[in-house]
Amino acid sequence: MQNWLGGEARASLPWRRAVLGAVAATGFLATIGAAQAAPAACAALQEKYPDWKGKTLVNAINPHTPGYEAIDPKDPSKYVGFDIDLGEEIGECLGFKLTYKAVTFAALLTTLASGQADIVISDIYATEERAKAGDFITYSKVFDGVLVAKGNPKKITGINTSMCGAAAAENTGYVEVPLIQALMPQCKAEGKPEPTLQLYDNNANCIQAILAGRADTYVNDVNTVDNAVKAYPDKLEKAIAVTIPYSVGIAVPKDKPKFREAVHAAVMEIYKSGDQAALLKKWELDPNNLMEPGLLMVK
C-alpha cells in the first residue's frame, strides 16, 4: 500500500494513441460484450429485481481513460476498457443492455441527474460532494500518479508544496483540483508563488499541455499516468505515485433506491465470483485496486 507522499509505480496497459483524438460531446456508440458470462447467482437477482430485465439503459461515460473506458482503436464505433466490460457484465447479470452517451467528465453527474443517463460507470471517484448528485456503489481503490516533463525540472515530489509556482493541468471536476487549490495558502504562507491551474475536458488534453510546455504537472489515476509515460518515454516521466482517500464508484440516480440495490447486488456477485479480478488482469490494471463493493450515499 502506498502512503500519501509516494509509492511504487503501478503496472498498466500500453497507451492507445487513437483515443487522443476528440470524441463528440454526446452520442451513442456500440461496445464489445463482457469478457465472461454473468455469475450463476445472477439468475436469482433477475427474479428479485425484474424491473430492468429486457430493458436498454444509458451509461454516461467520458471515454478518455485507456484501460477503463476509451474508443476502440480498432473500431471507432466501439468503446473498450475495464469499466465497459464491468458495465456489460452488470447488465448481463440483471438482464439489461447498455448504450453509451459520451460527455465531458464534468457533465457525467449532471447527465445522470437530468435523466439523460441511467448510470455512470466511468472511473469516477466517489466523494461525499459528488454523492449529493447521485448514489455510489464503490468498487475500486484509488492510486494516483504525478506526471511531469522528463527530468522533472520543477522537482515535484507529490501533492505538496513542491508544486508551488508550478502550472498544473487538470480535468474539470476531478478531485485533484481542490487538492491542488488547497496548496495555494500553504505556498503563500511559505513565501512561495502559488500553483496555477489549467482546466481541460479530458486526460489527453492535460497530457498534451505538458508535452507542449504549457503545464508542469498533471495528477490523475496512476494507470493513466503510466500509459502516458509509455507513449512518450523521452518526454514524460512519473515523479511519484500517491494514494488518495477515495474509492472509484458507479453512480446511480438518488431517486431510484431499488436500482441502486440491484446494481450493488450485481457488483457484489461479480466481485465474489472472481470476475472483477479477472477484468483487472485482462486490462493489465493493478490487482491491488480490488476491493469489496460498498455504498456511499448522502442526503
C-alpha atoms as one frame of an Amber mdcrd trajectory, in Angstrom:
protein
   0.000   0.000   0.000   1.323   3.425  -0.907   1.285   6.319   1.523   0.108
   9.873   0.790   3.547  11.103  -0.232   4.544   8.351  -2.570   4.848   4.725
  -3.557   5.754   2.311  -6.277   4.756   2.523  -9.921   1.717   0.579 -10.969
   1.513  -1.703 -13.999  -0.680  -0.580 -16.876  -1.586  -1.404 -20.429   0.042
   0.252 -23.472  -1.230   3.760 -24.216  -3.570   3.866 -27.158  -2.843   6.952
 -29.174  -6.097   6.596 -31.043  -8.034   7.901 -28.055  -6.150  11.196 -28.120
  -8.491  12.311 -30.878 -11.615  14.186 -29.949 -14.922  12.437 -29.424 -18.318
  14.040 -29.809 -19.588  15.640 -26.621 -22.702  13.500 -26.834 -23.662  10.434
 -28.806 -24.068   6.694 -28.666 -21.567   4.046 -29.695 -21.594   0.285 -29.619
 -19.343  -1.787 -27.408 -17.752  -5.193 -27.195 -19.527  -7.712 -24.970 -18.356
  -8.623 -21.487 -15.386 -10.934 -21.158 -17.261 -13.700 -19.346 -20.759 -14.882
 -18.566 -22.505 -13.472 -15.513 -22.183 -15.400 -12.236 -24.765 -18.124 -11.590
 -26.300 -16.156  -8.705 -27.445 -13.518 -11.192 -30.462 -15.639 -12.215 -31.877
 -15.131  -8.729 -31.143 -11.409  -8.926 -33.171 -11.112 -12.117 -36.114 -12.693
 -10.308 -35.650 -10.391  -7.339 -35.200  -7.265  -9.486 -37.336  -7.841 -12.607
 -37.921  -4.163 -13.452 -34.782  -3.863 -15.596 -34.862  -7.223 -17.337 -35.072
  -6.780 -21.097 -34.508  -3.014 -20.895 -31.846  -0.896 -22.586 -30.180   1.624
 -20.269 -27.806   4.515 -20.944 -24.341   4.691 -19.394 -22.786   8.185 -19.390
 -19.021   7.977 -19.882 -16.008  10.176 -20.546 -14.100   7.826 -22.886 -10.593
   9.200 -22.470  -9.068   6.890 -19.852  -7.347   3.932 -21.558  -7.709   0.753
 -19.576 -11.018   1.933 -18.138 -13.040   3.473 -20.971 -11.706   4.551 -24.342
 -12.577   4.493 -28.015 -11.545   1.170 -29.513  -8.504   1.931 -31.704  -9.526
  -0.947 -33.978 -13.113   0.231 -34.364 -14.032   3.858 -33.508 -17.709   2.873
 -33.270 -16.980   0.924 -30.058 -15.726   1.520 -26.541 -13.349  -0.766 -24.657
 -11.919  -0.998 -21.155 -12.380  -2.374 -17.652 -15.402  -0.208 -16.855 -17.005
  -1.076 -20.183 -16.657  -4.802 -19.511 -17.811  -4.369 -15.911 -20.901  -2.463
 -17.034 -21.713  -5.080 -19.640 -21.476  -7.834 -17.027 -23.674  -5.893 -14.602
 -26.220  -5.596 -17.407 -25.963  -9.292 -18.201 -26.386 -10.107 -14.509 -29.566
  -8.042 -14.188 -30.862  -8.710 -17.698 -30.440  -5.285 -19.320 -28.315  -3.969
 -22.170 -26.281  -0.759 -22.230 -25.848   2.022 -24.734 -23.362   4.834 -24.200
 -23.552   8.600 -24.017 -20.168  10.320 -24.277 -19.909  13.577 -22.313 -17.218
  15.679 -20.667 -16.164  14.442 -17.252 -17.733  17.463 -15.546 -21.080  16.610
 -17.166 -21.264  12.975 -16.021 -23.362  13.557 -12.909 -25.493  16.333 -14.405
 -26.294  13.992 -17.303 -27.361  11.367 -14.766 -29.372  13.815 -12.655 -31.181
  15.199 -15.696 -32.392  11.756 -16.724 -30.312  11.622 -19.906 -28.430   8.624
 -18.480 -29.421   5.807 -16.141 -25.983   5.009 -14.740 -22.386   6.304 -14.739
 -19.566   3.747 -14.935 -16.591   5.886 -15.919 -13.676   5.741 -13.440 -15.329
   8.427 -11.309 -14.064   8.830  -7.758 -16.841   8.645  -5.187 -16.811  11.652
  -2.857 -19.369  12.996  -0.420 -19.800  16.105  -2.559 -20.492  14.041  -5.675
 -22.803  11.778  -3.688 -25.139  14.758  -3.338 -25.886  14.340  -7.044 -26.051
  10.532  -7.178 -25.682   7.444  -5.028 -22.455   5.473  -5.475 -21.644   1.783
  -5.487 -17.896   1.749  -4.742 -15.758  -0.978  -6.295 -12.094   0.041  -6.631
  -9.294   1.611  -4.604  -7.613   4.763  -5.893  -3.925   5.271  -6.714  -2.819
   8.463  -8.456   0.357   9.331 -10.324   2.081  12.707 -10.704   3.057  13.249
 -14.335   5.871  15.689 -15.170   8.193  16.516 -18.060  11.235  14.295 -18.496
  13.823  15.070 -15.849  11.200  16.625 -13.540  12.567  20.180 -13.986  10.316
  21.571 -11.232  11.434  18.846  -8.798   7.875  17.958  -7.865   7.693  15.283
  -5.161   3.944  14.865  -4.644   0.773  16.819  -3.966   2.640  19.132  -1.647
   4.402  22.497  -1.618   6.897  21.235  -4.192   4.114  22.267  -6.583   4.397
  25.921  -5.511   4.845  28.021  -8.634   4.051  25.108 -10.946   1.327  25.067
 -13.583  -0.934  22.049 -13.073  -3.122  20.744 -15.880  -6.230  19.004 -14.521
  -9.585  17.743 -15.651 -12.553  19.963 -14.862 -14.461  18.400 -11.998 -11.729
  16.000 -10.893 -10.995  15.554  -7.170  -7.375  16.540  -7.799  -8.451  20.139
  -8.491  -9.337  21.006  -4.849  -6.260  19.125  -3.634  -4.057  21.471  -5.661
  -6.148  24.502  -4.702  -5.563  23.590  -1.048  -1.834  24.084  -1.635  -2.284
  27.746  -2.554  -2.498  29.142   1.009   0.297  26.804   2.107   2.587  28.133
  -0.621   1.672  31.707   0.271   2.424  31.064   3.943   5.863  29.793   2.969
   6.501  32.880   0.852   6.380  30.878  -2.366   4.334  31.539  -5.526   1.009
  29.739  -5.660   0.481  26.901  -8.139  -1.728  27.744 -11.103  -4.459  25.537
 -12.548  -5.266  24.885 -16.192  -8.587  23.074 -16.604  -9.284  20.745 -19.529
 -12.081  18.393 -20.549 -10.123  15.149 -20.770  -6.882  13.350 -19.954  -5.462
  13.683 -23.455  -5.570  17.488 -23.365  -3.910  17.574 -19.933  -1.076  15.388
 -21.171  -0.688  17.470 -24.306  -0.364  20.585 -22.132   2.785  19.124 -20.543
   4.150  17.990 -23.902   3.622  21.492 -25.289   5.325  23.118 -22.294   2.172
  24.904 -21.137   1.926  22.905 -17.905   4.427  21.382 -15.482   2.395  18.566
 -13.975  -0.762  16.513 -14.180  -2.167  14.348 -11.359  -4.555  11.534 -12.191
  -5.129   7.798 -11.963  -1.716   6.125 -11.899  -2.543   3.828 -14.813  -3.327
   6.861 -16.984  -0.033   8.471 -15.961   1.930   5.270 -16.611   0.304   4.957
 -20.039   1.350   8.499 -20.928   4.948   7.774 -19.931   4.918   4.632 -22.066
   3.650   6.633 -25.027   6.255   9.421 -24.606   9.190   7.904 -22.667  11.617
  10.559 -23.914   9.351  13.464 -22.949   7.439  12.446 -19.823   8.013  10.689
 -16.525   6.129   9.878 -13.350   7.516  11.916 -10.451   5.817   9.736  -7.845
   2.704   7.699  -7.103   0.350   8.739  -4.301  -2.717   7.386  -2.607  -5.883
   9.429  -2.445  -8.523   8.723   0.226 -11.352   7.874  -2.172 -12.806   4.885
  -3.988 -13.948   4.563  -7.580 -17.710   4.264  -7.820 -20.697   3.631 -10.059
 -23.215   6.460  -9.845 -26.968   5.849  -9.999 -29.926   8.246  -9.551 -30.727
   9.152  -5.957 -34.442   8.680  -6.545 -34.082   5.030  -7.622 -33.089   3.131
  -4.465 -34.263  -0.211  -5.865 -31.964   0.202  -8.866 -29.081   1.102  -6.542
 -29.804  -2.038  -4.535 -29.895  -4.172  -7.683 -26.636  -2.787  -9.098 -24.901
  -3.186  -5.750 -26.052  -6.798  -5.551 -24.825  -7.494  -9.095 -21.421  -5.901
  -8.465 -21.101  -7.933  -5.281 -21.713 -11.175  -7.204 -19.173 -10.163  -9.862
 -16.664  -9.437  -7.101 -17.313 -12.716  -5.236 -17.125 -14.793  -8.416 -13.611
 -13.554  -9.206 -14.753 -11.890 -12.430 -13.753  -8.424 -11.229 -10.222  -9.634
 -10.504 -10.128 -11.286 -13.936 -11.083  -8.000 -15.593  -8.264  -6.200 -13.769
  -5.873  -8.797 -15.135  -7.335  -8.573 -18.649  -6.816  -4.807 -18.764  -3.428
  -5.002 -17.024  -4.601  -2.918 -14.074  -3.160  -3.273 -10.599  -4.841  -6.138
  -8.685  -4.417  -4.030  -5.540  -7.291  -1.894  -6.871  -9.657  -4.730  -5.960
 -11.956  -4.031  -3.051 -15.249  -5.392  -1.776 -18.127  -3.304  -3.165 -19.662
  -0.757  -0.828 -22.054   2.174  -0.836 -21.635   5.942  -0.489 -24.825   7.931
  -0.061 -25.550  11.363   1.391 -28.849  13.184   1.792
